[in-house]
Amino acid sequence: MNDNPTAARPKRKEPPQDIDGRRPKHHRANNGSLSAGDNTPDRPEDFEADYEELDDLRVSAALQTGQDTPEWQATIQSVVKNVVSIRFCQTCSFDTDPALTSEATGFVVDGRRGERLTHSPRRYILTNRHVVGSGPFWGYCIFDNHEEVPAYPVYRDPIHDFGILKFDPSAIKYMPVAALPLRPDLAKVGIEIRVVGNDAGEKLSILSGVISRLDRNAPEYGEGYSDFNTCYYQASAAASGGSSGSPVVNIDGYAVALQAGGRADGAATDYFLPLDRPLRALKCLQEGKPISRGDIQCQFLLKPFDECRRLGLTPEWEAQMRKAFPKETNMLVAEIVLPEGPSHGNIEEGDVLVKVNGELLTQFIRVDAILDSSVGKTIDLMLLRGGKEVEVKIEVGDLHKITPDRFVSVAGGSFHSLSYQQARLYGVACKGVYVCEAGGSWRFDNGEENGWLIQTVDHKKTPDLETFVEVLKAIPDKARVVVTYKHLRDLHTLNTTIVYMDRHWSAKMKLAVRNDETGLWDFSNLADPLPAVPAVPKKAAFIQLEHTSHPAIADLVRSFVQVSCTMPFKLDGFPKNRKWGMGLVVDAEKGLVVISRAIVPYDLCDISVTIADTVIVEGKVVFLHPLQNYAIIQYDPKLVDAPVLSAKLSTETIAQGAATHFMGYNRIGRIVHTATTVTELFAVTIPANAGAPRYRAVNVDAITVDTSLSGQCGSGVLVAQDGTVQALWLTYLGERNAATHRDEEYHLGLATPTLLPVIKQIQQGNIPKLRMLSVEFRPIQMTQAVLMGVSEDWVHRVSQANPSHHQLFMVAKRTFERDEKEDSSTLREGDVLLTLNGNVITRISDLDVMYANEELDAVIVRGCEQISLRLPTVAADDVETDRAVSFCGAVFQRPHHAVRQQISKLHSEVYVSARTRGSPSYQYGLAPTNFITHVNGVETPDLESFLAEVIKIPDNTYFRLRSMTFDNVPWMVTMKKNEHYFPTAELIKDPSEECGWRRVTYEHGKVIKGEGPDGVVAPAAETTDMDADMGVCDHE
């Protein structure tokens, strides 16, 4: 997003995105609600907050201000050698984690202190679980001396906020690397601590504080990942984004806790995870043992004795608990019991836990220890329920089995089993097929990208992932199937939709399985697509338009068809993946339909044409007008048994003030009509989008009418009483609104005479070969024209040529042409156009003469002088994109027409048009609108040379890209290649292919026809240079 023309594009690498959107705390509004894992609870009015802050302030007041003591300085010098900055990508959406790029902190945790770690090829770094993530991870660590080493996740806890990365210590050449000892037993209230880490993106930040509590419940971060069934420590250290995973150390240099979160509403409160469970997991890894994790699918909370008394804690048991634990003031109380889980029917919300296996307990740490050692066994629980003792036996389940470690990608979407995290968050049974990436065919109309539970596909129930896969295997390509689904936030509502199964752009059904040995996700192909079922002719009948006195107008409903366009890849800066609108049939015998280019922006797409709300047939792009905002598509009329009517197009331009009838389709596809009057004819002047150039109409007249229906309808016509269509009513894509981050759309009319020459050529079997002047004209009034040097004689001739509009046209912007040399025979910005081929140009429609001539005789005024020129026109054949390269998560293409309309110089033919969240291009700051001029010092003036160089780069190695921003600022990008998740691929326009395009994948030195074996489903690509663009709904 960047529709503010005064906003400068970033010239250098943008700051990394905070983890899961964890913005620095002082940037968050009090009533803000950020995504899962934010660095603060989602409830700033948390009941404990006021008391917590008072405690922190009282304890913090005891801290000495000024420099650290020599003891602390020595400790910090020792600790910082073990602390690393983690730069990472979560390469695709999975479970609670979106695809993102960020940075955090970790610290080396194995080996004895001071021992150089070179005897083993593998050592461990402790950080947060929301850093390691639940899905595919790709990253590296930077040590204090700025040595870098790749890091791979080998463990992420299913519940608690810690994860462990492995690295090769032999890659650290210039400093001894020691481990920071974990001492959870040393965490005490009142001890002074330091948080040493990468705070707010800084390489090293040391924040001081004092532990004020050891018994805080785990903070809730709203939707998404949150820790639970553990206590947290609390202190006042004012850490912020990037400090996640920092060690919390005491004065002796021991890690006593792990920094995990904090408040973001202005309070300097931080939350630390105890190290008991991380220490156990580390020991298991070091000893080569599996890390068993047990659970009974019940969330407990720590609640004080006074609240427990209200829930049924008897005086006898309170006395016994206080005697056994004189320092404790809390007990464990059941908060959420998941349906159909081991605790269901045994434990009820509000039960106070007293004993486990006969042992009195009040702490999570002991409960965790018992559950982890009892997987598959039965435990005895003694509870208090309303003052009565209840004893139950519960079988302990395997927590890893209800934590997804695989996902399936098919038809552009990704799916896995519903996780315990999500089930606990919404209090539902831990089962079902969860949509973690609702892309491609699975981009539901409701707008959410994830959070859906698939109920049925093609009228078959899909209770689990295995059944879902088997159902999908039997569905052929291009089939339309009924899908029912619910959202976790609203399980009361069953949604139903029709899904068009795309198994041609996304052919493979991929299974990705987590490999904790390598730290990667291994991909395999579950099934190749079944071929599409051949279409057969179908019958349909059109609706009858009621309450109209003109039968010819009513009959025009037979000329409208619904056009749905799905773009599997983002090109040309177009901001949407899916659009629909109504098209006008101009030749029913040949199946020719005219539609707005705001609906069909380019021909790398799937087009569905719905006739009479009944018959759906495929369509293909026949023609895209480079300037006038319309496309012509074609369907096979043999497949339609319906009385489709060819619209009769007027040969005369409708005039201002003329009476006409407006017939349009509103936002929900309902037809509306009314008598109206033409209010204005004017030259379209849609502002250029500053953030990401994309197609816009220029050098074309627009029509407005006197009815409010015109603003409600994006498709329609202006029609005379005899049924003759006088103008198309089209949607025009505009600029991005800076305030709302939404794309502006304009609804305007296009007079039909301008379409006739193009339609006639297509009907004759020819593809129009248009010519055009490479400039954008803007109308000027005669007062301005006179000041620019237009004589009184020409003013008189203009008034005679166009009595209704006294205007001329000035060159507002030149379109950069690759082979054009600026000389006196070309138009320049500021030139005033008087005539073309002897005709005075007072209407935009007068410019249509350029489409059929290689040269034009022009008379212009330049610098107050009248000049005659022989103007060459340029071919519009190569305006549309016919090739694109996907590399490291970015889409590269030739600078499309909108780019050349807005720029004065092309730095190369390699233009970045989009990038994917969680990709190397996003991580290293390669932004859309950048040009690539060199790869590793080799000049790459075009896509051919660029592709030749990038496929030479070995996987997981750094390379250099010399880039130029849109604003002519050169900079050097250093990136690391990742073929496993982001293979290099090329899309080439090829009319011999069924889809019109073919794909070639370059992976690990091999050239693969079609889709490669590796690679994640990319989330919605970013097409602008602002991260806020990702919050915009990607379908319409």
ABEGO torsion letter per residue (X at the ends): XBABAABBBBABBBBBBBBGGBBBAAABBAABBBBBGBABBABAABAAAAAAAAAAAAAAAABBBEBBBAAAAAAAAAAAAABBBBBBBBABBBEABBBBBBBBBBBBABEBBGBBBAABABBBBBBBAAAAEABBBBBBBBBAAGBBBBBBBABBBAABBBBBBBBBAAABAABBBBBBBBBAAABBBGBBBBBBBBBGGBABBBBBBBBABAABBBBBAEBEBBBBGBBBBBBBAGBBBGABGBBBBBAAGBBABBBABEBAAGBBBBBBBBAAAAAAAAAAAAAGBBBBBBBAGBBBBBBBAAAAAAAGBBAAAAAAAAAABAABABBBBBABBBBGBAABGABBBGBBBABBGGBBBABAAAAAAAAAAABGBBBBBBBBBGGBBBBBBBBBBBAAAABBABBBBBGGBBBBBBBAAAAAAAGBBBBEBBBABBBEAABBAAGBABGBBBABBGGBBBABAAAAAAAAAABBBGBBBBBBBBBAABAABBBBBBBBBBAAABABBBBBBBBAAAGBBBBBBABBBBBBBBBBBBBBBBBBBBGBABAAAAAAAAABBBBBBBBABBBGGBABABBBBBBBBABAAAGBBBBBAAABABABBBBBBBBGGABBBBBBBABBBAAAGBBBBBBBAAABBBBBBBBBBBABBBBBGBBBBBBBBBAAGBBBBBBBBBABBBBBBBBBBAABBBBBBBGBBBBBBBBAAAAABABEBBBBAAGBBABBBBBBBBBBBAAAGBBBBBBBBBBAAAAAAAAAAAAAGBBBBBBBBBBBBBBBBAAAAAAAGBBAAAAAAAAAABAABBBBBBBABBBBBAABBBBAABBBBGBBBABBGGBBBABAAAAAAAAABABBBBBBBBGGBBBBBBBBBBBAAAABBABBBBBGGBBBBBBBAAAAAABABBABABBBABBBBGBAAAAAGBBBGBBBABBGGBBBABAAAAAAAAAABBBGBBBBBBBBBAAGBBBBBBBBBBAAABBBBBBBBBAABAAGBBBBBBBGGBBBBEBBABEBBBBBBBABABAAAAABBABX
